[in-house]
Amino acid sequence: MQPPDRPADLGEPLGPRTDLESELLELWADRVEVRPLGVTDHFFALGGDSLQAVRLVAAAQRRYGVRIDRRRLFASFTVTTMAELLGEVFGRTHDPA
């Protein structure tokens, strides 16, 4: 079965600019059926729901061994925002490669 096409109002997807964004995009792809995905796509605009969001955050926390501030993430739930929050936790900046 083909994954659903991305909503037209989202425009063209922006590809990952860092290794962390690439890893997170893969993690999202396991949980969001819409294709193609972009790093600035909002999780809920892609059809994600709150239960999927909690599971996605939990998966990222397990993968990286850190806690993510869900309140900040859900305010702008994109791969880029998740990478920025993880970068803060890791103590490094989120500069594009």
Residue pairs with C-beta under 8 A, 6 or more apart in sequence:
3 33
3 34
3 35
4 33
4 34
4 35
4 47
5 34
5 35
6 13
6 34
6 35
6 36
6 37
6 41
6 46
7 34
7 45
7 46
10 38
10 41
10 45
10 46
12 38
13 36
13 37
13 38
13 39
13 40
13 41
14 38
14 39
14 40
15 38
15 39
16 22
16 24
16 25
16 39
16 79
17 39
17 96
17 97
18 83
18 94
18 95
18 96
18 97
19 97
20 83
20 86
20 87
20 94
21 39
21 79
21 80
21 83
23 63
24 39
24 60
24 79
24 82
24 83
24 86
25 37
25 39
25 79
27 56
27 59
27 60
27 63
28 37
28 43
28 56
28 79
29 35
29 37
30 59
31 48
31 52
31 55
31 56
31 59
32 43
32 46
32 47
32 48
32 52
33 47
34 46
34 47
37 46
37 79
38 79
39 78
39 79
39 80
39 83
40 78
40 79
40 80
41 78
41 79
42 76
42 77
42 78
43 52
43 53
43 56
43 77
43 78
44 53
44 77
48 56
48 77
53 74
53 77
54 70
57 68
57 70
57 73
60 68
60 82
60 86
61 67
61 68
64 86
64 89
64 90
66 86
66 89
66 90
67 89
68 82
68 85
68 86
68 89
69 85
72 81
72 85
73 81
73 82
73 85
80 94
83 94
84 94
87 93
87 94
